[in-house]
Amino acid sequence: MKQLLDYIPLIFFFIVYKMEERVIQLGSFTYNFGGIFSATEVLVTSSILVYGAIYLINKKLERTQLITLGAVIIFCSFTIIFREEAILKWKAPVVNWIFASIFLGSHFFTKKNATQLMLEHAVEMPAHVWRRLNLAWAFFFLFLGSVNLFVAFTFHEYWVDFKVFGSMGLLFLFFIGQTFYIFPYLKEEDEEEIETTEKPSA
């Protein structure tokens, strides 16, 4: 559910980007709606509204949400001010590389890595398995950031489509792979609970 909320601003961005540019006039006020720059304005506005609502409901934002919101405000603001689309193209790579650095940093400098902190409430695994999974997350975000950068500056006509749907698809595939990887440990945990429940008392 949380991941879906994160994609709401991107969906709005995609819809406005795909619209043909048109001039909206209210009295003496005129506004060009459609295309990259109005889509960027919609992205930053909807992100503030969505994450603001999450903060009001939960009284906090997760670290990933703070990073995403901060990146949106910074990159979108400079894109709008300088009317330079290339600035916005760096947002997704930079955000993904920040996530990668968090996973790598936790791998070397913390007692429990980032993946273990996220998932230990749901599964128990040996330390070496947590380390492998954490490195997998780090390299996945490095890869995702690099692919976003490559597509953005090589295939200009497809970069928004990839930003919204390609990244989501790759993330979904990685989640599936992670599920298969940790499934034996989930199954083992469930079996232990069943054995404990069925064991007769002395």
C-alpha positions in Angstrom: 0.0 0.0 0.0 2.8 2.4 0.9 4.6 1.7 -2.4 1.3 2.5 -4.3 1.1 5.9 -2.5 4.6 6.7 -3.5 3.6 6.2 -7.2 0.5 8.6 -7.1 2.6 11.7 -7.9 4.4 9.9 -10.7 1.1 8.8 -12.2 -0.1 12.4 -12.2 3.2 13.5 -13.7 2.8 10.9 -16.5 -0.7 11.9 -17.3 0.1 15.6 -17.6 3.3 14.9 -19.5 1.4 13.0 -22.2 -1.2 15.7 -22.7 -0.8 18.0 -25.6 0.2 21.5 -24.5 -2.7 24.0 -24.3 -3.1 27.5 -23.0 -5.5 27.9 -20.0 -6.6 31.5 -19.6 -8.4 32.9 -16.5 -8.8 36.6 -17.0 -5.3 38.1 -17.4 -3.7 34.9 -16.1 -2.4 32.4 -18.7 -0.9 29.0 -18.0 0.6 26.4 -20.4 -0.8 23.0 -19.3 0.7 19.8 -20.7 4.2 18.8 -21.4 7.3 18.4 -19.3 7.3 21.6 -17.3 3.7 21.7 -16.2 4.0 17.9 -15.4 7.0 18.8 -13.2 4.9 21.4 -11.4 2.2 18.7 -10.9 4.8 16.3 -9.6 6.2 18.5 -6.9 2.7 19.8 -5.9 1.2 16.3 -5.7 4.3 14.9 -3.9 3.9 17.6 -1.2 0.2 16.9 -0.8 0.6 13.1 -0.7 3.5 13.0 1.7 2.0 15.9 3.7 -1.2 13.7 4.1 0.9 10.7 5.1 2.7 12.8 7.7 -0.6 14.2 9.2 -2.0 10.6 9.4 1.2 8.8 10.7 2.8 11.8 12.5 6.0 10.9 10.7 7.6 10.1 7.3 9.9 7.1 6.7 13.5 7.8 5.7 12.9 6.7 2.1 9.9 9.0 1.8 11.9 12.0 3.1 14.7 11.3 0.6 12.1 11.0 -2.2 10.3 14.1 -1.2 13.5 16.1 -0.8 14.8 15.0 -4.2 11.5 15.9 -5.9 11.5 19.4 -4.4 15.1 20.0 -5.3 15.2 18.6 -8.8 11.7 19.9 -9.8 12.4 23.4 -8.5 15.6 23.7 -10.5 13.9 22.2 -13.5 11.1 24.8 -13.3 13.4 27.7 -12.5 15.9 27.1 -15.3 13.4 25.5 -17.7 15.9 22.6 -18.2 14.5 19.1 -18.6 17.9 17.5 -18.2 17.9 18.5 -14.5 14.8 16.4 -13.8 16.3 13.4 -15.6 18.9 13.1 -12.8 16.3 12.8 -10.1 15.6 9.0 -10.4 19.3 8.0 -10.8 20.4 10.1 -7.8 17.5 8.9 -5.5 18.3 5.2 -6.5 22.0 5.7 -5.8 21.3 7.3 -2.4 19.2 4.2 -1.5 22.1 2.0 -2.8 24.6 3.9 -0.5 22.3 3.4 2.5 22.2 -0.4 1.9 26.0 -0.5 1.3 26.7 1.7 4.3 24.6 -0.4 6.6 26.4 -3.5 5.3 29.8 -2.2 6.5 29.1 0.2 9.3 26.0 -1.0 11.3 25.4 -4.1 13.5 22.2 -4.9 11.6 22.0 -4.0 7.9 19.1 -2.1 6.3 17.4 -5.2 4.9 17.4 -7.0 8.3 16.0 -3.9 9.9 13.2 -3.9 7.3 12.3 -7.6 7.3 13.4 -9.1 10.6 9.9 -8.7 12.0 8.6 -11.2 9.4 11.5 -13.7 8.9 14.5 -15.1 10.8 17.5 -15.9 8.7 21.2 -16.6 9.2 23.6 -13.6 9.2 25.2 -14.5 5.9 21.8 -14.7 4.2 20.9 -11.2 5.5 24.2 -10.0 4.1 23.6 -11.4 0.7 20.1 -10.0 0.5 21.3 -6.6 1.6 24.0 -6.5 -1.0 21.4 -7.6 -3.6 19.3 -4.6 -2.7 22.4 -2.3 -2.9 23.4 -3.5 -6.3 19.8 -3.5 -7.6 19.5 0.2 -6.7 22.9 0.9 -8.4 21.6 -0.9 -11.5 18.2 0.8 -11.5 19.8 4.2 -11.1 22.2 3.5 -14.0 19.5 2.2 -16.3 17.3 5.3 -15.5 20.2 7.5 -16.4 21.0 5.6 -19.6 17.4 5.6 -20.8 16.8 9.3 -19.9 19.7 10.6 -22.0 19.7 7.9 -24.8 16.1 7.3 -25.5 14.5 10.7 -24.8 11.1 9.8 -26.2 10.7 6.8 -23.8 12.4 8.1 -20.6 9.1 9.2 -18.9 7.4 5.9 -19.7 10.4 4.0 -18.3 10.6 6.3 -15.2 7.0 5.5 -14.3 6.4 1.9 -15.6 9.8 0.5 -16.3 11.2 1.2 -12.9 8.0 -0.1 -11.3 8.3 -3.3 -13.3 11.9 -3.9 -12.4 11.2 -3.3 -8.7 8.2 -5.7 -8.9 10.5 -8.4 -10.4 13.1 -7.9 -7.8 10.4 -8.3 -5.1 9.4 -11.6 -6.6 13.0 -12.7 -6.6 13.4 -11.7 -3.0 10.3 -13.6 -2.1 11.6 -16.8 -3.6 14.9 -16.3 -1.9 13.5 -15.9 1.6 10.6 -18.3 1.2 12.5 -21.4 2.6 13.1 -19.5 5.8 9.5 -18.3 6.0 8.4 -21.9 5.5 10.8 -23.2 8.1 9.5 -20.7 10.6 5.9 -21.7 9.9 6.8 -25.4 10.3 8.5 -24.8 13.7 5.4 -23.0 14.9 3.2 -25.9 13.8 5.4 -28.5 15.5 5.4 -26.4 18.7 1.6 -26.2 18.6 1.1 -29.9 17.9 3.7 -31.2 20.5 1.8 -32.7 23.4 2.5 -31.4 26.8 4.4 -33.7 29.3 
